[in-house]
Structures are given as C-alpha cells and as structure tokens.
Amino acid sequence: MGLTRFNKFSLGVKYMLIQHIFNLISGIFVGAMVARHYGPELFGVFTLSMFYVSVVGVVGQLGTNDLLAAQCIKKPSLKEGLFWAVLTIRIITYLLCAILGYVVLKSFDVSDIILKGYGMGLLSGILANINLFGVIAKSKQRNDRIAQIAIVSLLASVTYRVYIVLSNKGLDHLYYTLILVGFLDLLLMILYLKAGKMIYSFSRPNWRAALKLVGNAAPMAIGGLATLIGANLGLILLSELMGLESAGRYAVVIKLYMFIAFLTHVIGNNLFFYMESSGETAEKFIGEHLKVIVKSAAALSYLLILGSFIVLAPLLEMLYGEQYRGVGMKFSLVSISFIFIWPMIPAHLKLLSEKRTGRIMTIDFLCLIFNLPASYILISLYGEWGAYLLMPCSALLVMLTNYYYSGLGRQVKYLAFWFVCPVPSRAELKSFTKH
C-alpha cells in the first residue's frame, strides 16, 4: 500500500531531522575544531569569501527550485522541457554573475586571499547550481531521499574536516571540502533518480514556459539576495569597522545559527509540498491549520531558547575556547529570533503557493532597508553585541510583514494567545493529519 500524503510528509521531516542532527553535531564539535584550528582571522576570510560566492549562487538559482517542483506536480506534461530549459538558464546566469562578481571585487581592491577563496568557492557553487535534479525528488515528495543523500555528503565532509585539523592543512582545504560535498550531492542524486527511473530524459527545452516560471520566480531571487545581504551586514560591517577577527567571531555564531535555522527549511519545505499535494488552496489549508502550525512552531522555539541558555551556552564556551569568548551567550541571544521566524512559516508559504513573489521580494527589501541603518547604529554603539541584538528585532519585522502581506494580518492579534498556550490540542493535530 502506498504512502499517504501525511506519511510522506512525516517521512521527509524525519529524515531531514536526522540529517539536521548530523549537521548540528558537525557544526558544534567538528566546526569548533576547524574554527579553533584556523583562528578568528582566517575563519573571517573564509566566511567573507563564501558570502560573495553565496551572492552569485542566490542570483544564479533564480529562485526557481520550489516553484519548479510545484509546476512538475501540477503540470506533469510540461516537466521535461521545462526542467532542461530552466537548468540551462540557471547555468548561464551563474557563469555571467561569477564573472561580474570577480570584476566588482577586483575594482574594490578586495584582498588576494579573499579573491582566491571566491574563485575556489565558485567551483562548489556551480555544482550546487547544476544540481537541479533534487527538484525531481521534491516533486515526488521524496525529501527523505534528499536528506539521506545529504547525510552521506555530510559524513564525507566531516571526515575531511577532521583530516584537515589533524594534519594541520591550510585554508585551501576548507574550500576543497565544499567542492567534495557539491560533487557527492550531484552524483548521488543522479544515481538515485536513474535507479528509480525518475530522471527526466532530455527533451526539447520549453523556453516559453521556462521564461514565464523564471519571471514568476525572479522576485524570489531578488528578495533572496536582499535577505542574504541583510543577514550578512553584521559580517561586512564588523570586518570594516573592527577587523577580520571580530568578523570571524561573528561568523562562528552565525554558522551555528544557520545550523539551527535548517529546521526552518525542514518545516517549511515539507509543509509546502504537503499543502500543494493536499488538493486545497493555500488560503483554505492555512486557514484550517494556522493555529496548530503556529502553536507547534512556538513550542519548538521555546524548547530551543531554553536549551540554548541552559545547555548550549556553556558547551560552546568550552568547545570554542578563549579565542571565541562569549560565543555561547551570543548564540543564545541570537536564538531568540526563532520565536518569530518559525511562527512566520505559514504566512510565507501562503505567499509562495499563491505566487505572490513580488510581495515576498518587498518583505525582503523592507528587512534590508531596516537592517542597513540599524546594524550600523547598533555596531557603532555596542560593537559585536550590536550585531547580535539586531537579529531578533529583524526577525520580528519579518514575521509581521509576512502576516500583513499574506492577507493574514488579522491573525496577528491571536499569535500572543497561541504563544501562551503553545501545545496543540489532540483535535487540532487530528485535523492536520487527516489528509
């Protein structure tokens, strides 16, 4: 008997959570080894290089992943031609942006060590950009397979990073790790799809449908770029105002934050495809289940914040050592952001499902406009701590604007009540799982 939609949803969540546990362990323990090995200054160099690569990657992906997977579910007759056309457009866009990025960085006299890291990071980025094949697995609601493949790549990455530390290798090897992960992810995904006879055979690219999809997704890419810049303003400003050591310490905290933030991807991605395959409109699905989703997200955020202050803070102080003093308390402060980020998910998914990508872009730019002066003022007043204080404030703004632009603004007044009682009732859970 086949899996039900909810069983597929649960299976995807389970395996992605297992992946996240591996990722988190790697980030806390192996990540601490690597950060201590290189020290704050070199770790700051690596993080800045990868930030510039990430800018190219966000633009190169054109915001197409989730919308393409949704189209493959809703319009299977278009899928092969649409897939190959979008992949071709993405590769061309990535290469053009990579060249433009190098010219811009060179014109700003960025140091050679960062430029070298940018060039090496682009190799891993192009592999990730080519790996659009994960969209096929997403359209089949096989996030469990995506997670399993990611676990294999992660284990290879962990092994290589431990080797780096034990054999005292230079910074170049950290970029080699990213290339290794990108290659394994691409290879294993293709092998899995071929074994399951799911890989799309090459067919004539459907340029018209692809350009229409890219047009719908373009605001997502532009908004994603604004979000990326806004999220890394602290890194950029600290490197300019206080030096690479401060940037490196900030990078460690943000890296840990991103490991936890992967849960946002787990929840949001699986919920999106569960909703898309339910046969209901986003308005009806979210309308019926908003309370249970928000309550569950609030409960999860409370557990994280409590665990962060009690367990993670002292553990991080011990693991990262004197070079990264205060890392535990800084991360705990940043973790408060999740009390706003996770309950925001249903509002964001409603916008995505209804293809209101222009509104998503507007939200991202509002956040960037807020972060520009706020980060400069807070860092000028409080140094590194100012960068961490900004994040919960920014997360609150993102949550409120998502609810407003999604048409769920009237529900905001109930959020406080749901936060006070964050555990969903049995009836609410039963209603959510009945699809």
Buried (B, 14 or more C-beta within 10 A) or exposed (E): EEEEBBEBBBBBBBBBBBBBEBBBBBBBEBBBBBBBBBBBBBBBBBBBBBBBBBBBBBBBBBBBBBBBBBBBBEEEEBBBBBBBBBBEBBBEBBBEBBEEBBEEBEEEEBEEBBBBBBBBBBBBBBBBBBBBBBBBBBBBBBBBBBBBBBBBBBEBBBEBBBEBBEEEBEBEBBBBBBBBBBBBBBBBBBEBBEEEEBBBEEEEBBBEBBEEBBEBBBBBBBBBBBBBBBBBBBBBBBBEEBEBBBBBBBBBBBBBBEBBBBBBEBBBBBBBBBBBBBEBEBBEBBBBBBBBBBBBBBBBBBEBBEEBBEEBBEBBBEBBEEBBEBBBBBBBBBBBBBBBBBBBBBBBBBBBBBBBBBBBBBBBBBBBEBBBEBBBEBBEEEEBBBBBBBBBBBBBBBBBBBBBBBBBBEBEEEBEEBBEEBEBEEEBBEBBBEB
